[in-house]
């Protein structure tokens, strides 16, 4: 997977942590990065080319705006 040309801010994940989410980030078997957010029975999972992009997309998906 090719990284996007627009860098995303991983600090968006602070919103998850400040709102009680547990966050896990790891390099998966495909060589991309998987980010997981869990709070209670809610769980979100995203994959992306870089750790920063994964964390940004995770925050957007769980508590932010629209994610493609």
C-alpha positions as CSV (number, residue, x, y, z in Angstrom):
1,X,0.0,0.0,0.0
2,X,1.4,3.4,-1.0
3,X,1.4,6.2,1.6
4,X,-0.8,9.1,0.7
5,X,0.9,12.4,-0.2
6,X,-1.0,14.2,2.5
7,X,0.4,13.6,6.0
8,X,-2.1,13.1,8.8
9,X,-1.6,14.1,12.3
10,X,-1.3,11.1,14.7
11,X,-2.0,13.5,17.6
12,X,-5.7,13.1,16.7
13,X,-5.4,9.9,18.7
14,X,-5.2,12.1,21.8
15,X,-9.0,12.6,21.4
16,X,-9.5,8.8,21.7
17,X,-7.3,8.5,24.8
18,X,-8.9,11.6,26.5
19,X,-12.4,10.1,25.9
20,X,-11.6,6.7,27.5
21,X,-10.8,4.6,24.5
22,X,-8.1,1.9,24.6
23,X,-5.8,2.0,21.6
24,X,-3.6,-0.7,20.0
25,X,-1.3,-0.1,17.1
26,X,0.7,-2.9,15.3
27,X,2.3,-3.9,12.0
28,X,0.2,-6.6,10.5
29,X,1.1,-9.6,8.3
30,X,0.5,-7.5,5.1
31,X,3.1,-5.0,6.1
32,X,0.7,-2.2,6.8
33,X,-0.3,-0.8,10.2
34,X,-3.5,-1.7,12.0
35,X,-5.0,0.5,14.7
36,X,-7.7,-0.6,17.0
37,X,-9.8,1.5,19.4
38,X,-12.1,-0.1,22.1
39,X,-14.4,1.3,24.7
40,X,-17.0,-0.9,26.3
41,X,-18.6,-2.9,23.6
42,X,-17.6,-0.5,20.8
43,X,-14.6,-1.4,18.6
44,X,-13.1,0.2,15.5
45,X,-10.3,-1.1,13.4
46,X,-8.5,0.6,10.5
47,X,-5.4,-0.3,8.4
48,X,-3.2,2.2,6.6
49,X,0.3,2.5,5.1
50,X,1.9,4.4,8.1
51,X,1.3,4.4,11.8
52,X,0.4,8.1,11.7
53,X,-2.2,7.6,9.0
54,X,-3.7,4.6,10.9
55,X,-4.0,6.5,14.1
56,X,-5.5,9.6,12.4
57,X,-8.1,7.5,10.5
58,X,-8.9,5.6,13.7
59,X,-9.7,8.8,15.6
60,X,-11.8,10.1,12.8
61,X,-13.7,6.9,12.5
62,X,-14.4,6.4,16.2
63,X,-15.2,10.0,17.3
64,X,-14.4,12.4,14.5
65,X,-15.6,13.3,11.1
66,X,-16.1,11.3,7.9
67,X,-13.5,8.7,6.9
68,X,-13.3,7.2,3.4
